[in-house]
């Protein structure tokens, strides 16, 4: 009988170490890509909200008179209309807030509610879209 060829324990250990190093190097890159993709989706949603508000203005020659608060409970301004309030997951949630005041150049905001507080708590990263379409990143939010 001939001997069977197999991997030695040392060879298996080297492969496991190499896979571990590759995983450790690539994990932060993947995580930051996921975070960036969430912000891109949030900015796209802001653009849609701006488009709807502009269409409303064309139709009625004024902006909506109610502030809408999407995707989170509104603890900061009880006069707003809340639309949907899912519980935040481990990464928090993105909350959208419209600004109906026609004199105000800010059209809508997206706030990354990391702590689940339900609104802007001063340090939350957020992006503002203006009626003219330009974006302003604040509080550590990525630039677009």
HELIX and SHEET records of a PDB file:
HELIX    1   1 UNK A    9  UNK A   60  1                                  52    
SHEET    1   A 6 UNK A  81  UNK A  83  0                                        
SHEET    2   A 6 UNK A  68  UNK A  70  1                                        
SHEET    3   A 6 UNK A  93  UNK A  98 -1                                        
SHEET    4   A 6 UNK A 106  UNK A 113 -1                                        
SHEET    5   A 6 UNK A 126  UNK A 130 -1                                        
SHEET    6   A 6 UNK A 135  UNK A 138 -1                                        
END                                                                             
